[in-house]
Amino acid sequence: MIESRDWSSRLSPSVQSIAPSGIRKFFDIAAQMKDVISLGVGEPDFITPWTIRESCVYGLECGYTSYTANRGMMELREEIAYHYEQEYETRYDPATDILVTVGVSEALDLAMRAVLATGDEVLIPEPCYVSYQACTILAGGVPVSVPTKLENEFRITPDELEQYVTDRTRVLLIGYPNNPTGAVMERADLLAIAKFAEKHDLLVISDEIYGDLTYGDEKHIAFSSLPNMQERTILLNGFSKAYAMTGWRIGYAMGNQAIIAAMTKIHQYTMLCAPITAQLAAIEALRRGEKYMKKMVAEYDRRRRLIYDGFTKIGLPCFEPKGAFYIFPDITPSGYQDEEFAEELLKAEHVALVPGSAFGVCGAGHVRCSYATSIDKISEALARIENFLAKHKKT
Amino acid sequence: MKEILELLEHDARRPIGEIASMLHRSEYEVEQDIKKLEKDKVILSYNTVINWEKFGEETVTAIIEINLTPQREVGFDAIAERIYRFDEVRTVYLMSGSFDLMAIIEGKSLKDIANFVATRLSTIEGVTQTRSHFILKPYKKDGAIMNDEERDRRLVVTP
């Protein structure tokens, strides 16, 4: 289009204040290369299990093409409630406490808009998922970054949070198991955070999209299952990661009646409802998808051990990640900054990964590697990274 | 041990070092375990699933239903052994239902298999009847889909 003037001055100030996601920076270079091995993908390499896909196809054949209730199909909300009762012994009323959304991304946006007044502060432990800051700003809030550290395996502690609390702090937003670090919070860690939230009367938005992807003996703990936490928690979850359903865009939020009603109000005016086809598939995922999910988790676990072993041997320090499908090695021994490392590695060895600083300032010096890719590709990528360090390491 | 089997079941060519890394164990331990599994005949053989048609080699496969007269003391086992010892016979199962043994037979041509069934199988003492079903088109074999169009469609970098 030939434009007669520059329209950028007419954009909303809050949108202008947000930087575009740093994660797509290398996308253009990578997209042109032929033999790229990507460890930069934040989604499963599995295709949605057939039984789930088939239920959607069947639904279309039966003519399921309409709107659903704003909150989502009752059948789906009942399955979600049943799942949480079985897994975490927490009870949510499907009629009032659950809202089905277009992925956790929408749920997060709704939660922020439902609870924030202009100028309210949100504590956000970093490194974190790329949308946390932006969603806060778009909802009129002020994001307050709280750095976490490699020596704590990127867990957040009340002491660290205390340093950033003010009288405008309203919300604590946490995402464990964590993207990009693979960190998890154990029961004792979470109990300390719960106490902190109670002390300062904060709402806790807990993004648990990777909850089913935890490894080792420690099972995931839903934040709302901690004593007295259910009513002050907005729990976000979805089907994308556990059931390999990223493109279906289906998630949900659970919380107290008032907040879920407020979120539903925004949802009904902006989204109306999540697609019925994705809701049908989600019902099938909860009813019959568990064994496929467990199989995928077992496979991620093997890859996790392989890639952790690989980075340890190469000599890039990292802690053993216990959740999600990411590992977050420290690349400072290479002599590069993380962005430079990612760019040079891509150019020299055609391995794509994401610089840690895309996930917050304290992510600098690290890179995020996704192991949601085949064993062969992981092995090849590790060999290429080793080769890169041998040839291009700065001394 | 179980995890080693699960890994090898899907890819028998996995390097020992890779398996060791994935299981957080030493290469030596993994090697010993595999040796033991082979010795105990838990691992029977390492095969390759081949789409021969794609290679241009015409092979014919037939599923043969076999009815038997069971023998005193050994039941069906002795006759089954006489059948499974033939190289042409790839698989043999004892079945419930309207027939006793199911044998899967591979040959170069239809005539080849017909000949084998007529002269070798049906003449075995105790075999009372055979019914041959020729395979027209394989869609999925030992868990592998023949012409799988599913592939990785993800973008190179996503959040």
Interface residues (C-beta under 8 A of the other chain):
Chain A: S21 I23 R24 F26 F27 A30 A31 V36 S38 G40 V41 G42 E43 D45 I47 Y129 V130 S131 N179 A298 R302 R303 R305 L306 D309 G310 A352 V354 I375 S379
Chain B: E3 E6 L7 R14 E18 S21 M22 L23 H24 E150 D152 R154 L155 V156 V157 T158 P159
